[in-house]
Amino acid sequence: MNYYIVIPAHNEDKYISLTLNSIVSQTVLPKKVIVVNDNSTDNTSNLIEFYTKKHQFIEQITIISNNTHLPGSKVVEAFYKGYELLDNDYDIIVKLDADIILPNNYFETLISHFKSDNSIGMVGGFAYIEKKGQWVLENLTNKDHIRGAFKAYRKQCFLDIGKLKPSMGWDTVDELLAQYNNWKIKTDETLIVKHLKPTGRTYNKTARYKQGEAFYKLGYGATLTCIASIKLAVLKKQPLLLIDYLKGYYKASSNKIKKLVTKDEAKFIKTLRWKGIWRKLTY
């Protein structure tokens, strides 16, 4: 199976070489890698160029976007700049962050999962972060969720979900819409992905409000939003984030901003989420 990779990168000179080195060390190499250098002001461009000169399947493009860090929308818009340059001769499309290290059998294993079941639409491993010299699970999500830092989609699944949404919450709504369209999500605990820059490190207060807005856009409703907000604040060990999330939700609700899902999709998502909560309570 052919796979293409798109990597949005902004000021990643501390990590980008490690990410690219883990890609060129794969047991099954990608057909194409496009690194989207998004307005970097450090040495990111030169480091990418080192790899483009050595590996013909790696290409760098440079774009200039807003300097404001807005999780979700900025990274997806950068992704599309790279995706637009690709042809359709792929079986799997991959969105990677520029601050991760993949095990060298990562894509060989992903491909084996995709081949094992034609109804599998997305596959991924698990993010680990370094704490006191040890690599530990970055435990921010359920184990059936694939982190946005390393998303791999079967082509038809990617098209069925309408590709990626340029909004915070894109890496949750994609999985929900995949299930809405009868695709399976597969996670593999043996695939340990080292996440060099833990999630949320660069988020400002405006970005934190965006999380609550994302819950609104997903059609969660007030009760589910409260549950999800409490859970995320606890996992991040920052209880006051709960206030930011709820403010973001009610601001979005008051302004009636456009949701990422239709009414039917929102109904499906609510049912799916409540089933998950009930399953945990009765397990």
Buried (B, 14 or more C-beta within 10 A) or exposed (E): BEBBBBBBBBBBBBBBBBBBEBBBBBEBBBBBBBBBBBBBEEBBBEBBBEBBEEBEBBBBBBBEBEEEEBBBBBBBBBBBBBBEBBEEEBBBBBBBBBBBBBBBBBBEBBBBBBEEEEEBBBBBBBBBBEEEEEBEEBEBBEEEBBBBBBBBBBBEBBEBBEBBBBBBBBBBBBBBBBBBBEBBBBBBEEBBBBBBBBBBEEBEEEBBBBBBBBBBBBBBBEEBBBBBBBBBBEEEEEEEBBBBBBBBBBBBBEEEEEBBBEEEBBEBBBEEBEEEEEEEEEE
